[in-house]
Amino acid sequence: MKCKKVQDLIKTNYLDGELKEGLYLEIENHLKICPVCQKLKEELLQNRELLKNIEHKDVPEYLWENIYERLNYLESQRIISLGLWNKLIRRKKIAFAILTTALLFIWGGFIFRSVNDKVMQELFKNYLLNGKEVIDNLDTNFEKYFL
């Protein structure tokens, strides 16, 4: 096993006894032949003993209050930013709906115009062929619409 891997395992799981038996034995065999990794293990064990002997001190109440206030502030900012995001999404939906409607009207206008142009061309052709009869037969009498 390479030193880098052994050193990573010593720093994380080896000293806590959280390794599988086979891996633990591999590290033990490596430590027997590698003075660098053996030194790291000893230093970490010494640091662990020093930390065990440190006197525990209570944290002042004002410090906890500052932490709680900061957490509440950050949470409120997160909620506000989510609220703004939701408003933007809603506005985007409305803008998209308006744009889609406008595009449908424009597209419909082009289709109607092309159909209307064909009808008008047909009427004009009939007028040229048949004369005044076509214009009289367009059903545009005021009586039909208003009476």
N, C-alpha and C positions, 0 to 999 in steps of 0.2 A: 504494500500500500504506500502511496506517495505521501510525503510530509504534509503537503497542503491539505489533503483530505483528512489526515490524522489530526492536524492542528484544528481544523474546523470542527471535527467531532469532539475533540477535547474541550473546546470552548463552549460547545452547545450541550451535547447529551452524555458524554462520557462521565464527567464528574458527578452528574445527577443520577447515574445508574440507569439511564433510559435506553440503553442499547440492547440489541439482541445478543445472545451469548456468543455466537460465531464472530460477530463484528467486534465485540468486546475483546475476545481472545486475539484477534488480528491486531488490534491497537496495542494490547499488552506485549505481543511479540515485537511490534515495531518499536515500542518504547525501550525494549531491552537493547536494541542495536542503534538507536538514534539519540544522541545526547541533546540535540536541539529541541526535539519534541519532549524529551524527558524534562528539560529545563522549563519549558512552557507549562507542563503539567504541575511542576513544583511551585512555580510562581503563582499559578491560578489557585492552587491549594492554600498558599500563604495569604493571598488576597481574600480568599473566602474566610479564613480564620480571623483576619483583621476586621472584616465586615461583621462577623458574628459578635465581636467584642465592642462594637461601637454602641455608645449609649443612645437609647431611643429618646427623642425629644418630641413633645407635642407641638403640633403646628398651631400658631396663633389663630384665634377665631376670625380676626379681620382678614387673614389671608384666604381662609375658606370662603368668606363672604365675597371677596373680590373674585375668586374663581367662579362662584355661582353666578354672580352678576355678569361676568364676561360670557359664560356659557349661555345665559338667558338672552343676552344681547345678540350673540352670534346666532342663536336659534331664531330670534325675531327677525334678524336680517335675512336669514334663509327663507323664512316664511314670506317676507315682503318680496324678495326676489322671485320666489315661485309665483306670487300673486301677479307681479308685473309680467312674468313670462306667460301666464295664463291669459292675461289681457291681450298681450301681443298675439298670441295664438288665435284668440277670438277675433281680433281685428283682421288678422290674416285670412281667417275663414270668411269674414264678411267681404273683404276686398276681393277674394277669389270668387265668391258668389257673384258680386257685381260685375267683375271682369268677364266671367263666363256668360252671364246674361247679355252683356253688351256684345260679346263676340257672336253669340247665337243670333241676336238681332241683326248684326251686320251680315252674317252669313245668310240668314233668311232673306234679307233685303237683296242680296246678290242673286239668290235663287229666284225670288219673286220677279226681280227685274228681268232675268233671262227668260223666264216663262212668259212674262208680260210682253217682252220684246217679240217673242215668237208669235204670240196672239196678235199683236199689233201688225206685224209683218203680214200675217195671214189675212187680216182684215183689209190692209192696204192693197194687197194683191187682188182680193175679191173686189175691192172698190174699183181698181183699175180695169178689171175684167167686166164687171157688171154695172158699174156706174153708181147712180144715186141710191139704188135700192138697199145697198149694204148699210149706208149711213142711216137711213130711215129705220133700219131693222136692228139697231144697237140697243134697244130697250132702255133708252135714256129719257123717256118721257117723265115729266114731273108728276103726272098723275099717278104713275105706278109707285113712286117713292113716298108721296105725301098724302095720298088719298086712300 
